[in-house]
Amino acid sequence: MNTFTNTNELDTATPENWTDEKWVAEFLNIKPNTLRKQRSVGKNFVPYTKIGGSIRYNKLVVMNWLEKNKRQSNDR
């Protein structure tokens, strides 16, 4: 898996990289409602983009976010 240091380096223009919350929820092993709640309260939310009233996630940005925010076994 590629690790990116800057989201500006990611290919966000490729349509195949964009997905909906169902894919993100399955990828993160959480429920779509969890993503919705995180967006509404603005805490621990996965980066997203609103396009014409629809919430879309870039798969590369999600993977990068996960890499940056994963906890080590001794983190609390």
mmCIF file of the N, C-alpha and C atoms, coordinates in Angstrom:
data_MODEL
# 
_entry.id   MODEL 
# 
loop_
_atom_site.group_PDB 
_atom_site.id 
_atom_site.type_symbol 
_atom_site.label_atom_id 
_atom_site.label_alt_id 
_atom_site.label_comp_id 
_atom_site.label_asym_id 
_atom_site.label_entity_id 
_atom_site.label_seq_id 
_atom_site.pdbx_PDB_ins_code 
_atom_site.Cartn_x 
_atom_site.Cartn_y 
_atom_site.Cartn_z 
_atom_site.occupancy 
_atom_site.B_iso_or_equiv 
_atom_site.pdbx_formal_charge 
_atom_site.auth_seq_id 
_atom_site.auth_comp_id 
_atom_site.auth_asym_id 
_atom_site.auth_atom_id 
_atom_site.pdbx_PDB_model_num 
ATOM 1   N N  . MET A 1 1  ? 0.843   -1.176 0.000   1.00 0.00 ? 1  MET A N  1 
ATOM 2   C CA . MET A 1 1  ? 0.000   0.000  0.000   1.00 0.00 ? 1  MET A CA 1 
ATOM 3   C C  . MET A 1 1  ? 0.887   1.238  0.000   1.00 0.00 ? 1  MET A C  1 
ATOM 4   N N  . ASN A 1 2  ? 0.542   2.216  -0.818  1.00 0.00 ? 2  ASN A N  1 
ATOM 5   C CA . ASN A 1 2  ? 1.297   3.456  -0.864  1.00 0.00 ? 2  ASN A CA 1 
ATOM 6   C C  . ASN A 1 2  ? 0.952   4.313  0.333   1.00 0.00 ? 2  ASN A C  1 
ATOM 7   N N  . THR A 1 3  ? 1.968   5.001  0.853   1.00 0.00 ? 3  THR A N  1 
ATOM 8   C CA . THR A 1 3  ? 1.750   5.945  1.927   1.00 0.00 ? 3  THR A CA 1 
ATOM 9   C C  . THR A 1 3  ? 2.038   7.327  1.382   1.00 0.00 ? 3  THR A C  1 
ATOM 10  N N  . PHE A 1 4  ? 1.115   8.248  1.566   1.00 0.00 ? 4  PHE A N  1 
ATOM 11  C CA . PHE A 1 4  ? 1.263   9.592  1.055   1.00 0.00 ? 4  PHE A CA 1 
ATOM 12  C C  . PHE A 1 4  ? 1.444   10.538 2.216   1.00 0.00 ? 4  PHE A C  1 
ATOM 13  N N  . THR A 1 5  ? 2.254   11.541 2.033   1.00 0.00 ? 5  THR A N  1 
ATOM 14  C CA . THR A 1 5  ? 2.475   12.518 3.088   1.00 0.00 ? 5  THR A CA 1 
ATOM 15  C C  . THR A 1 5  ? 1.642   13.764 2.898   1.00 0.00 ? 5  THR A C  1 
ATOM 16  N N  . ASN A 1 6  ? 1.146   13.976 1.700   1.00 0.00 ? 6  ASN A N  1 
ATOM 17  C CA . ASN A 1 6  ? 0.408   15.188 1.403   1.00 0.00 ? 6  ASN A CA 1 
ATOM 18  C C  . ASN A 1 6  ? -0.767  14.834 0.503   1.00 0.00 ? 6  ASN A C  1 
ATOM 19  N N  . THR A 1 7  ? -1.963  15.234 0.898   1.00 0.00 ? 7  THR A N  1 
ATOM 20  C CA . THR A 1 7  ? -3.127  14.895 0.083   1.00 0.00 ? 7  THR A CA 1 
ATOM 21  C C  . THR A 1 7  ? -3.095  15.588 -1.271  1.00 0.00 ? 7  THR A C  1 
ATOM 22  N N  . ASN A 1 8  ? -2.283  16.637 -1.433  1.00 0.00 ? 8  ASN A N  1 
ATOM 23  C CA . ASN A 1 8  ? -2.150  17.297 -2.731  1.00 0.00 ? 8  ASN A CA 1 
ATOM 24  C C  . ASN A 1 8  ? -1.453  16.402 -3.736  1.00 0.00 ? 8  ASN A C  1 
ATOM 25  N N  . GLU A 1 9  ? -0.718  15.386 -3.267  1.00 0.00 ? 9  GLU A N  1 
ATOM 26  C CA . GLU A 1 9  ? -0.016  14.463 -4.144  1.00 0.00 ? 9  GLU A CA 1 
ATOM 27  C C  . GLU A 1 9  ? -0.923  13.343 -4.650  1.00 0.00 ? 9  GLU A C  1 
ATOM 28  N N  . LEU A 1 10 ? -2.103  13.211 -4.091  1.00 0.00 ? 10 LEU A N  1 
ATOM 29  C CA . LEU A 1 10 ? -2.997  12.123 -4.451  1.00 0.00 ? 10 LEU A CA 1 
ATOM 30  C C  . LEU A 1 10 ? -3.747  12.439 -5.734  1.00 0.00 ? 10 LEU A C  1 
ATOM 31  N N  . ASP A 1 11 ? -4.033  11.394 -6.493  1.00 0.00 ? 11 ASP A N  1 
ATOM 32  C CA . ASP A 1 11 ? -4.791  11.551 -7.725  1.00 0.00 ? 11 ASP A CA 1 
ATOM 33  C C  . ASP A 1 11 ? -6.276  11.562 -7.390  1.00 0.00 ? 11 ASP A C  1 
ATOM 34  N N  . THR A 1 12 ? -6.790  12.737 -7.114  1.00 0.00 ? 12 THR A N  1 
ATOM 35  C CA . THR A 1 12 ? -8.200  12.840 -6.738  1.00 0.00 ? 12 THR A CA 1 
ATOM 36  C C  . THR A 1 12 ? -9.094  13.059 -7.949  1.00 0.00 ? 12 THR A C  1 
ATOM 37  N N  . ALA A 1 13 ? -8.503  13.231 -9.119  1.00 0.00 ? 13 ALA A N  1 
ATOM 38  C CA . ALA A 1 13 ? -9.294  13.501 -10.323 1.00 0.00 ? 13 ALA A CA 1 
ATOM 39  C C  . ALA A 1 13 ? -9.834  12.223 -10.970 1.00 0.00 ? 13 ALA A C  1 
ATOM 40  N N  . THR A 1 14 ? -9.220  11.088 -10.710 1.00 0.00 ? 14 THR A N  1 
ATOM 41  C CA . THR A 1 14 ? -9.640  9.842  -11.343 1.00 0.00 ? 14 THR A CA 1 
ATOM 42  C C  . THR A 1 14 ? -10.985 9.402  -10.779 1.00 0.00 ? 14 THR A C  1 
ATOM 43  N N  . PRO A 1 15 ? -11.998 9.275  -11.621 1.00 0.00 ? 15 PRO A N  1 
ATOM 44  C CA . PRO A 1 15 ? -13.345 8.917  -11.141 1.00 0.00 ? 15 PRO A CA 1 
ATOM 45  C C  . PRO A 1 15 ? -13.395 7.594  -10.376 1.00 0.00 ? 15 PRO A C  1 
ATOM 46  N N  . GLU A 1 16 ? -12.544 6.649  -10.728 1.00 0.00 ? 16 GLU A N  1 
ATOM 47  C CA . GLU A 1 16 ? -12.557 5.346  -10.054 1.00 0.00 ? 16 GLU A CA 1 
ATOM 48  C C  . GLU A 1 16 ? -12.137 5.455  -8.585  1.00 0.00 ? 16 GLU A C  1 
ATOM 49  N N  . ASN A 1 17 ? -11.469 6.551  -8.216  1.00 0.00 ? 17 ASN A N  1 
ATOM 50  C CA . ASN A 1 17 ? -11.031 6.722  -6.833  1.00 0.00 ? 17 ASN A CA 1 
ATOM 51  C C  . ASN A 1 17 ? -12.137 7.254  -5.924  1.00 0.00 ? 17 ASN A C  1 
ATOM 52  N N  . TRP A 1 18 ? -13.251 7.700  -6.483  1.00 0.00 ? 18 TRP A N  1 
ATOM 53  C CA . TRP A 1 18 ? -14.340 8.267  -5.691  1.00 0.00 ? 18 TRP A CA 1 
ATOM 54  C C  . TRP A 1 18 ? -15.385 7.202  -5.390  1.00 0.00 ? 18 TRP A C  1 
ATOM 55  N N  . THR A 1 19 ? -15.902 7.233  -4.170  1.00 0.00 ? 19 THR A N  1 
ATOM 56  C CA . THR A 1 19 ? -16.858 6.222  -3.737  1.00 0.00 ? 19 THR A CA 1 
ATOM 57  C C  . THR A 1 19 ? -17.849 6.829  -2.751  1.00 0.00 ? 19 THR A C  1 
ATOM 58  N N  . ASP A 1 20 ? -18.780 6.002  -2.306  1.00 0.00 ? 20 ASP A N  1 
ATOM 59  C CA . ASP A 1 20 ? -19.783 6.459  -1.349  1.00 0.00 ? 20 ASP A CA 1 
ATOM 60  C C  . ASP A 1 20 ? -19.453 5.959  0.056   1.00 0.00 ? 20 ASP A C  1 
ATOM 61  N N  . GLU A 1 21 ? -20.318 6.301  0.994   1.00 0.00 ? 21 GLU A N  1 
ATOM 62  C CA . GLU A 1 21 ? -20.048 5.945  2.388   1.00 0.00 ? 21 GLU A CA 1 
ATOM 63  C C  . GLU A 1 21 ? -20.139 4.441  2.648   1.00 0.00 ? 21 GLU A C  1 
ATOM 64  N N  . LYS A 1 22 ? -20.880 3.720  1.817   1.00 0.00 ? 22 LYS A N  1 
ATOM 65  C CA . LYS A 1 22 ? -20.982 2.270  2.017   1.00 0.00 ? 22 LYS A CA 1 
ATOM 66  C C  . LYS A 1 22 ? -19.606 1.610  1.881   1.00 0.00 ? 22 LYS A C  1 
ATOM 67  N N  . TRP A 1 23 ? -18.850 1.983  0.858   1.00 0.00 ? 23 TRP A N  1 
ATOM 68  C CA . TRP A 1 23 ? -17.512 1.416  0.663   1.00 0.00 ? 23 TRP A CA 1 
ATOM 69  C C  . TRP A 1 23 ? -16.609 1.774  1.832   1.00 0.00 ? 23 TRP A C  1 
ATOM 70  N N  . VAL A 1 24 ? -16.653 3.032  2.262   1.00 0.00 ? 24 VAL A N  1 
ATOM 71  C CA . VAL A 1 24 ? -15.801 3.495  3.364   1.00 0.00 ? 24 VAL A CA 1 
ATOM 72  C C  . VAL A 1 24 ? -16.160 2.754  4.649   1.00 0.00 ? 24 VAL A C  1 
ATOM 73  N N  . ALA A 1 25 ? -17.450 2.616  4.921   1.00 0.00 ? 25 ALA A N  1 
ATOM 74  C CA . ALA A 1 25 ? -17.886 1.912  6.125   1.00 0.00 ? 25 ALA A CA 1 
ATOM 75  C C  . ALA A 1 25 ? -17.397 0.465  6.122   1.00 0.00 ? 25 ALA A C  1 
ATOM 76  N N  . GLU A 1 26 ? -17.524 -0.203 4.978   1.00 0.00 ? 26 GLU A N  1 
ATOM 77  C CA . GLU A 1 26 ? -17.044 -1.587 4.888   1.00 0.00 ? 26 GLU A CA 1 
ATOM 78  C C  . GLU A 1 26 ? -15.525 -1.649 5.039   1.00 0.00 ? 26 GLU A C  1 
ATOM 79  N N  . PHE A 1 27 ? -14.824 -0.718 4.417   1.00 0.00 ? 27 PHE A N  1 
ATOM 80  C CA . PHE A 1 27 ? -13.362 -0.678 4.484   1.00 0.00 ? 27 PHE A CA 1 
ATOM 81  C C  . PHE A 1 27 ? -12.881 -0.471 5.919   1.00 0.00 ? 27 PHE A C  1 
ATOM 82  N N  . LEU A 1 28 ? -13.571 0.392  6.670   1.00 0.00 ? 28 LEU A N  1 
ATOM 83  C CA . LEU A 1 28 ? -13.187 0.697  8.050   1.00 0.00 ? 28 LEU A CA 1 
ATOM 84  C C  . LEU A 1 28 ? -13.860 -0.220 9.075   1.00 0.00 ? 28 LEU A C  1 
ATOM 85  N N  . ASN A 1 29 ? -14.733 -1.093 8.583   1.00 0.00 ? 29 ASN A N  1 
ATOM 86  C CA . ASN A 1 29 ? -15.459 -2.019 9.449   1.00 0.00 ? 29 ASN A CA 1 
ATOM 87  C C  . ASN A 1 29 ? -16.303 -1.278 10.494  1.00 0.00 ? 29 ASN A C  1 
ATOM 88  N N  . ILE A 1 30 ? -17.018 -0.274 10.019  1.00 0.00 ? 30 ILE A N  1 
ATOM 89  C CA . ILE A 1 30 ? -17.950 0.476  10.860  1.00 0.00 ? 30 ILE A CA 1 
ATOM 90  C C  . ILE A 1 30 ? -19.265 0.611  10.098  1.00 0.00 ? 30 ILE A C  1 
ATOM 91  N N  . LYS A 1 31 ? -20.278 1.091  10.775  1.00 0.00 ? 31 LYS A N  1 
ATOM 92  C CA . LYS A 1 31 ? -21.583 1.270  10.137  1.00 0.00 ? 31 LYS A CA 1 
ATOM 93  C C  . LYS A 1 31 ? -21.643 2.634  9.442   1.00 0.00 ? 31 LYS A C  1 
ATOM 94  N N  . PRO A 1 32 ? -22.394 2.718  8.341   1.00 0.00 ? 32 PRO A N  1 
ATOM 95  C CA . PRO A 1 32 ? -22.552 4.015  7.675   1.00 0.00 ? 32 PRO A CA 1 
ATOM 96  C C  . PRO A 1 32 ? -23.087 5.104  8.609   1.00 0.00 ? 32 PRO A C  1 
ATOM 97  N N  . ASN A 1 33 ? -23.935 4.731  9.553   1.00 0.00 ? 33 ASN A N  1 
ATOM 98  C CA . ASN A 1 33 ? -24.451 5.718  10.508  1.00 0.00 ? 33 ASN A CA 1 
ATOM 99  C C  . ASN A 1 33 ? -23.336 6.336  11.348  1.00 0.00 ? 33 ASN A C  1 
ATOM 100 N N  . THR A 1 34 ? -22.293 5.582  11.618  1.00 0.00 ? 34 THR A N  1 
ATOM 101 C CA . THR A 1 34 ? -21.151 6.113  12.363  1.00 0.00 ? 34 THR A CA 1 
ATOM 102 C C  . THR A 1 34 ? -20.487 7.224  11.565  1.00 0.00 ? 34 THR A C  1 
ATOM 103 N N  . LEU A 1 35 ? -20.316 7.012  10.261  1.00 0.00 ? 35 LEU A N  1 
ATOM 104 C CA . LEU A 1 35 ? -19.743 8.049  9.404   1.00 0.00 ? 35 LEU A CA 1 
ATOM 105 C C  . LEU A 1 35 ? -20.624 9.298  9.407   1.00 0.00 ? 35 LEU A C  1 
ATOM 106 N N  . ARG A 1 36 ? -21.925 9.105  9.326   1.00 0.00 ? 36 ARG A N  1 
ATOM 107 C CA . ARG A 1 36 ? -22.858 10.237 9.313   1.00 0.00 ? 36 ARG A CA 1 
ATOM 108 C C  . ARG A 1 36 ? -22.778 11.034 10.617  1.00 0.00 ? 36 ARG A C  1 
ATOM 109 N N  . LYS A 1 37 ? -22.742 10.321 11.721  1.00 0.00 ? 37 LYS A N  1 
ATOM 110 C CA . LYS A 1 37 ? -22.679 10.995 13.013  1.00 0.00 ? 37 LYS A CA 1 
ATOM 111 C C  . LYS A 1 37 ? -21.370 11.760 13.164  1.00 0.00 ? 37 LYS A C  1 
ATOM 112 N N  . GLN A 1 38 ? -20.256 11.158 12.748  1.00 0.00 ? 38 GLN A N  1 
ATOM 113 C CA . GLN A 1 38 ? -18.969 11.833 12.838  1.00 0.00 ? 38 GLN A CA 1 
ATOM 114 C C  . GLN A 1 38 ? -18.959 13.110 12.001  1.00 0.00 ? 38 GLN A C  1 
ATOM 115 N N  . ARG A 1 39 ? -19.578 13.058 10.823  1.00 0.00 ? 39 ARG A N  1 
ATOM 116 C CA . ARG A 1 39 ? -19.654 14.257 9.979   1.00 0.00 ? 39 ARG A CA 1 
ATOM 117 C C  . ARG A 1 39 ? -20.489 15.336 10.653  1.00 0.00 ? 39 ARG A C  1 
ATOM 118 N N  . SER A 1 40 ? -21.589 14.943 11.277  1.00 0.00 ? 40 SER A N  1 
ATOM 119 C CA . SER A 1 40 ? -22.496 15.943 11.845  1.00 0.00 ? 40 SER A CA 1 
ATOM 120 C C  . SER A 1 40 ? -21.913 16.621 13.085  1.00 0.00 ? 40 SER A C  1 
ATOM 121 N N  . VAL A 1 41 ? -21.139 15.888 13.872  1.00 0.00 ? 41 VAL A N  1 
ATOM 122 C CA . VAL A 1 41 ? -20.551 16.492 15.071  1.00 0.00 ? 41 VAL A CA 1 
ATOM 123 C C  . VAL A 1 41 ? -19.148 17.027 14.814  1.00 0.00 ? 41 VAL A C  1 
ATOM 124 N N  . GLY A 1 42 ? -18.564 16.684 13.664  1.00 0.00 ? 42 GLY A N  1 
ATOM 125 C CA . GLY A 1 42 ? -17.248 17.205 13.311  1.00 0.00 ? 42 GLY A CA 1 
ATOM 126 C C  . GLY A 1 42 ? -16.103 16.631 14.115  1.00 0.00 ? 42 GLY A C  1 
ATOM 127 N N  . LYS A 1 43 ? -16.269 15.417 14.602  1.00 0.00 ? 43 LYS A N  1 
ATOM 128 C CA . LYS A 1 43 ? -15.220 14.802 15.418  1.00 0.00 ? 43 LYS A CA 1 
ATOM 129 C C  . LYS A 1 43 ? -14.804 13.473 14.808  1.00 0.00 ? 43 LYS A C  1 
ATOM 130 N N  . ASN A 1 44 ? -13.497 13.291 14.635  1.00 0.00 ? 44 ASN A N  1 
ATOM 131 C CA . ASN A 1 44 ? -12.924 12.050 14.111  1.00 0.00 ? 44 ASN A CA 1 
ATOM 132 C C  . ASN A 1 44 ? -13.494 11.650 12.759  1.00 0.00 ? 44 ASN A C  1 
ATOM 133 N N  . PHE A 1 45 ? -13.884 12.623 11.959  1.00 0.00 ? 45 PHE A N  1 
ATOM 134 C CA . PHE A 1 45 ? -14.511 12.262 10.697  1.00 0.00 ? 45 PHE A CA 1 
ATOM 135 C C  . PHE A 1 45 ? -13.479 11.961 9.615   1.00 0.00 ? 45 PHE A C  1 
ATOM 136 N N  . VAL A 1 46 ? -13.841 11.058 8.754   1.00 0.00 ? 46 VAL A N  1 
ATOM 137 C CA . VAL A 1 46 ? -13.037 10.703 7.599   1.00 0.00 ? 46 VAL A CA 1 
ATOM 138 C C  . VAL A 1 46 ? -13.213 11.820 6.573   1.00 0.00 ? 46 VAL A C  1 
ATOM 139 N N  . PRO A 1 47 ? -12.123 12.303 5.952   1.00 0.00 ? 47 PRO A N  1 
ATOM 140 C CA . PRO A 1 47 ? -12.256 13.384 4.971   1.00 0.00 ? 47 PRO A CA 1 
ATOM 141 C C  . PRO A 1 47 ? -13.226 13.025 3.837   1.00 0.00 ? 47 PRO A C  1 
ATOM 142 N N  . TYR A 1 48 ? -14.090 13.956 3.509   1.00 0.00 ? 48 TYR A N  1 
ATOM 143 C CA . TYR A 1 48 ? -15.090 13.729 2.477   1.00 0.00 ? 48 TYR A CA 1 
ATOM 144 C C  . TYR A 1 48 ? -15.274 14.995 1.655   1.00 0.00 ? 48 TYR A C  1 
ATOM 145 N N  . THR A 1 49 ? -15.985 14.852 0.555   1.00 0.00 ? 49 THR A N  1 
ATOM 146 C CA . THR A 1 49 ? -16.321 15.979 -0.305  1.00 0.00 ? 49 THR A CA 1 
ATOM 147 C C  . THR A 1 49 ? -17.809 15.909 -0.608  1.00 0.00 ? 49 THR A C  1 
ATOM 148 N N  . LYS A 1 50 ? -18.452 17.040 -0.578  1.00 0.00 ? 50 LYS A N  1 
ATOM 149 C CA . LYS A 1 50 ? -19.868 17.089 -0.919  1.00 0.00 ? 50 LYS A CA 1 
ATOM 150 C C  . LYS A 1 50 ? -19.967 17.556 -2.371  1.00 0.00 ? 50 LYS A C  1 
ATOM 151 N N  . ILE A 1 51 ? -20.547 16.703 -3.207  1.00 0.00 ? 51 ILE A N  1 
ATOM 152 C CA . ILE A 1 51 ? -20.672 16.991 -4.633  1.00 0.00 ? 51 ILE A CA 1 
ATOM 153 C C  . ILE A 1 51 ? -22.148 16.973 -4.996  1.00 0.00 ? 51 ILE A C  1 
ATOM 154 N N  . GLY A 1 52 ? -22.686 18.133 -5.291  1.00 0.00 ? 52 GLY A N  1 
ATOM 155 C CA . GLY A 1 52 ? -24.094 18.220 -5.685  1.00 0.00 ? 52 GLY A CA 1 
ATOM 156 C C  . GLY A 1 52 ? -25.053 17.618 -4.678  1.00 0.00 ? 52 GLY A C  1 
ATOM 157 N N  . GLY A 1 53 ? -24.795 17.786 -3.413  1.00 0.00 ? 53 GLY A N  1 
ATOM 158 C CA . GLY A 1 53 ? -25.673 17.252 -2.379  1.00 0.00 ? 53 GLY A CA 1 
ATOM 159 C C  . GLY A 1 53 ? -25.353 15.836 -1.958  1.00 0.00 ? 53 GLY A C  1 
ATOM 160 N N  . SER A 1 54 ? -24.418 15.188 -2.642  1.00 0.00 ? 54 SER A N  1 
ATOM 161 C CA . SER A 1 54 ? -24.024 13.820 -2.288  1.00 0.00 ? 54 SER A CA 1 
ATOM 162 C C  . SER A 1 54 ? -22.664 13.826 -1.613  1.00 0.00 ? 54 SER A C  1 
ATOM 163 N N  . ILE A 1 55 ? -22.520 13.000 -0.600  1.00 0.00 ? 55 ILE A N  1 
ATOM 164 C CA . ILE A 1 55 ? -21.242 12.850 0.092   1.00 0.00 ? 55 ILE A CA 1 
ATOM 165 C C  . ILE A 1 55 ? -20.415 11.827 -0.668  1.00 0.00 ? 55 ILE A C  1 
ATOM 166 N N  . ARG A 1 56 ? -19.203 12.187 -1.025  1.00 0.00 ? 56 ARG A N  1 
ATOM 167 C CA . ARG A 1 56 ? -18.295 11.286 -1.725  1.00 0.00 ? 56 ARG A CA 1 
ATOM 168 C C  . ARG A 1 56 ? -16.957 11.261 -1.014  1.00 0.00 ? 56 ARG A C  1 
ATOM 169 N N  . TYR A 1 57 ? -16.343 10.102 -1.045  1.00 0.00 ? 57 TYR A N  1 
ATOM 170 C CA . TYR A 1 57 ? -15.039 9.891  -0.430  1.00 0.00 ? 57 TYR A CA 1 
ATOM 171 C C  . TYR A 1 57 ? -14.052 9.477  -1.510  1.00 0.00 ? 57 TYR A C  1 
ATOM 172 N N  . ASN A 1 58 ? -12.834 9.993  -1.412  1.00 0.00 ? 58 ASN A N  1 
ATOM 173 C CA . ASN A 1 58 ? -11.782 9.558  -2.307  1.00 0.00 ? 58 ASN A CA 1 
ATOM 174 C C  . ASN A 1 58 ? -11.060 8.411  -1.610  1.00 0.00 ? 58 ASN A C  1 
ATOM 175 N N  . LYS A 1 59 ? -10.995 7.256  -2.262  1.00 0.00 ? 59 LYS A N  1 
ATOM 176 C CA . LYS A 1 59 ? -10.407 6.066  -1.644  1.00 0.00 ? 59 LYS A CA 1 
ATOM 177 C C  . LYS A 1 59 ? -8.963  6.299  -1.210  1.00 0.00 ? 59 LYS A C  1 
ATOM 178 N N  . LEU A 1 60 ? -8.189  7.004  -2.023  1.00 0.00 ? 60 LEU A N  1 
ATOM 179 C CA . LEU A 1 60 ? -6.787  7.248  -1.675  1.00 0.00 ? 60 LEU A CA 1 
ATOM 180 C C  . LEU A 1 60 ? -6.664  8.159  -0.456  1.00 0.00 ? 60 LEU A C  1 
ATOM 181 N N  . VAL A 1 61 ? -7.526  9.150  -0.371  1.00 0.00 ? 61 VAL A N  1 
ATOM 182 C CA . VAL A 1 61 ? -7.519  10.051 0.786   1.00 0.00 ? 61 VAL A CA 1 
ATOM 183 C C  . VAL A 1 61 ? -7.934  9.291  2.044   1.00 0.00 ? 61 VAL A C  1 
ATOM 184 N N  . VAL A 1 62 ? -8.918  8.408  1.921   1.00 0.00 ? 62 VAL A N  1 
ATOM 185 C CA . VAL A 1 62 ? -9.365  7.602  3.067   1.00 0.00 ? 62 VAL A CA 1 
ATOM 186 C C  . VAL A 1 62 ? -8.226  6.702  3.556   1.00 0.00 ? 62 VAL A C  1 
ATOM 187 N N  . MET A 1 63 ? -7.542  6.050  2.624   1.00 0.00 ? 63 MET A N  1 
ATOM 188 C CA . MET A 1 63 ? -6.427  5.174  3.015   1.00 0.00 ? 63 MET A CA 1 
ATOM 189 C C  . MET A 1 63 ? -5.299  5.973  3.653   1.00 0.00 ? 63 MET A C  1 
ATOM 190 N N  . ASN A 1 64 ? -5.021  7.157  3.119   1.00 0.00 ? 64 ASN A N  1 
ATOM 191 C CA . ASN A 1 64 ? -3.998  8.026  3.687   1.00 0.00 ? 64 ASN A CA 1 
ATOM 192 C C  . ASN A 1 64 ? -4.401  8.486  5.086   1.00 0.00 ? 64 ASN A C  1 
ATOM 193 N N  . TRP A 1 65 ? -5.663  8.875  5.254   1.00 0.00 ? 65 TRP A N  1 
ATOM 194 C CA . TRP A 1 65 ? -6.173  9.311  6.554   1.00 0.00 ? 65 TRP A CA 1 
ATOM 195 C C  . TRP A 1 65 ? -6.044  8.183  7.587   1.00 0.00 ? 65 TRP A C  1 
ATOM 196 N N  . LEU A 1 66 ? -6.386  6.966  7.159   1.00 0.00 ? 66 LEU A N  1 
ATOM 197 C CA . LEU A 1 66 ? -6.297  5.817  8.060   1.00 0.00 ? 66 LEU A CA 1 
ATOM 198 C C  . LEU A 1 66 ? -4.858  5.584  8.493   1.00 0.00 ? 66 LEU A C  1 
ATOM 199 N N  . GLU A 1 67 ? -3.936  5.668  7.551   1.00 0.00 ? 67 GLU A N  1 
ATOM 200 C CA . GLU A 1 67 ? -2.516  5.471  7.861   1.00 0.00 ? 67 GLU A CA 1 
ATOM 201 C C  . GLU A 1 67 ? -2.022  6.517  8.865   1.00 0.00 ? 67 GLU A C  1 
ATOM 202 N N  . LYS A 1 68 ? -2.434  7.764  8.678   1.00 0.00 ? 68 LYS A N  1 
ATOM 203 C CA . LYS A 1 68 ? -2.006  8.840  9.574   1.00 0.00 ? 68 LYS A CA 1 
ATOM 204 C C  . LYS A 1 68 ? -2.632  8.741  10.957  1.00 0.00 ? 68 LYS A C  1 
ATOM 205 N N  . ASN A 1 69 ? -3.834  8.168  11.040  1.00 0.00 ? 69 ASN A N  1 
ATOM 206 C CA . ASN A 1 69 ? -4.588  8.175  12.294  1.00 0.00 ? 69 ASN A CA 1 
ATOM 207 C C  . ASN A 1 69 ? -4.657  6.841  13.008  1.00 0.00 ? 69 ASN A C  1 
ATOM 208 N N  . LYS A 1 70 ? -3.972  5.836  12.503  1.00 0.00 ? 70 LYS A N  1 
ATOM 209 C CA . LYS A 1 70 ? -4.043  4.553  13.201  1.00 0.00 ? 70 LYS A CA 1 
ATOM 210 C C  . LYS A 1 70 ? -3.232  4.631  14.492  1.00 0.00 ? 70 LYS A C  1 
ATOM 211 N N  . ARG A 1 71 ? -3.698  3.913  15.464  1.00 0.00 ? 71 ARG A N  1 
ATOM 212 C CA . ARG A 1 71 ? -3.057  3.904  16.771  1.00 0.00 ? 71 ARG A CA 1 
ATOM 213 C C  . ARG A 1 71 ? -2.087  2.742  16.882  1.00 0.00 ? 71 ARG A C  1 
ATOM 214 N N  . GLN A 1 72 ? -1.045  2.985  17.626  1.00 0.00 ? 72 GLN A N  1 
ATOM 215 C CA . GLN A 1 72 ? -0.112  1.915  17.946  1.00 0.00 ? 72 GLN A CA 1 
ATOM 216 C C  . GLN A 1 72 ? -0.687  1.147  19.135  1.00 0.00 ? 72 GLN A C  1 
ATOM 217 N N  . SER A 1 73 ? -0.216  -0.054 19.367  1.00 0.00 ? 73 SER A N  1 
ATOM 218 C CA . SER A 1 73 ? -0.784  -0.899 20.420  1.00 0.00 ? 73 SER A CA 1 
ATOM 219 C C  . SER A 1 73 ? -0.647  -0.289 21.801  1.00 0.00 ? 73 SER A C  1 
ATOM 220 N N  . ASN A 1 74 ? 0.323   0.608  22.008  1.00 0.00 ? 74 ASN A N  1 
ATOM 221 C CA . ASN A 1 74 ? 0.499   1.211  23.331  1.00 0.00 ? 74 ASN A CA 1 
ATOM 222 C C  . ASN A 1 74 ? -0.135  2.593  23.441  1.00 0.00 ? 74 ASN A C  1 
ATOM 223 N N  . ASP A 1 75 ? -0.830  3.075  22.373  1.00 0.00 ? 75 ASP A N  1 
ATOM 224 C CA . ASP A 1 75 ? -1.530  4.360  22.430  1.00 0.00 ? 75 ASP A CA 1 
ATOM 225 C C  . ASP A 1 75 ? -2.800  4.227  23.260  1.00 0.00 ? 75 ASP A C  1 
ATOM 226 N N  . ARG A 1 76 ? -3.219  5.327  23.831  1.00 0.00 ? 76 ARG A N  1 
ATOM 227 C CA . ARG A 1 76 ? -4.468  5.349  24.599  1.00 0.00 ? 76 ARG A CA 1 
ATOM 228 C C  . ARG A 1 76 ? -5.402  6.373  24.048  1.00 0.00 ? 76 ARG A C  1 
# 
